[in-house]
Amino acid sequence: MDVVLIPLLKIITIVINLYINLIILSVIYHFLMFFGILSSTNRYVYMAGVFFYRITEPCYKYIRKVLPPIANIDFSPMVLILGLVFVQEAVARLAMKLM
């Protein structure tokens, strides 16, 4: 059982870490768009924006139902990252117990 479960838990932590990095890249992308450093008229920049939207928005919408933007500041990326770090640590501790 441990032969299958431990690598599976490690893959789960890698996927969570990848998603956290995508959230951070999405936040940086939106800052660059807000300050006018990137232009959405560029096709590749637009496609990157659509990619980030499709990857992150399904999780953000559930958080925004509970915690709406306060003073036009969206805290959903931060809440999502904190939740993912919590899950990642729980999975890592479970993998350590199984070893």
C-alpha positions, -999 to 999 in steps of 0.1 A, spaced: 0 0 0 28 24 9 45 17 -25 16 34 -43 4 59 -17 36 77 -10 44 86 -46 8 96 -51 10 120 -22 43 134 -36 26 140 -69 -3 157 -51 22 181 -34 39 188 -67 6 196 -84 -4 219 -55 30 237 -57 25 241 -95 -9 256 -89 4 280 -63 31 292 -88 4 297 -114 -16 318 -90 14 340 -83 21 344 -120 -15 353 -125 -13 380 -99 19 394 -114 3 394 -148 -27 413 -136 -4 439 -119 15 444 -151 -18 448 -170 -31 473 -144 0 495 -146 0 494 -184 33 475 -188 15 448 -208 -10 455 -235 -40 432 -241 -38 441 -278 -9 418 -282 -22 383 -291 2 364 -268 -5 386 -238 -42 382 -244 -39 344 -246 -19 343 -214 -46 363 -197 -73 339 -209 -52 310 -197 -47 325 -162 -84 334 -161 -95 298 -170 -71 282 -145 -77 304 -115 -112 318 -118 -131 286 -109 -114 286 -74 -117 324 -70 -154 325 -75 -161 303 -45 -139 324 -23 -154 356 -36 -189 344 -25 -176 342 11 -151 371 10 -160 398 -15 -134 424 -25 -128 449 2 -121 485 -9 -116 471 -45 -88 448 -33 -94 411 -41 -80 389 -14 -91 356 -30 -56 347 -44 -41 351 -9 -68 330 7 -65 304 -20 -27 302 -16 -31 299 22 -56 271 18 -34 253 -7 -4 256 16 -24 241 44 -35 212 23 1 207 10 14 206 45 -12 181 56 -4 158 27 33 161 34 28 152 70 6 122 60 34 110 36 60 113 64 38 93 88 35 65 62 72 63 56 
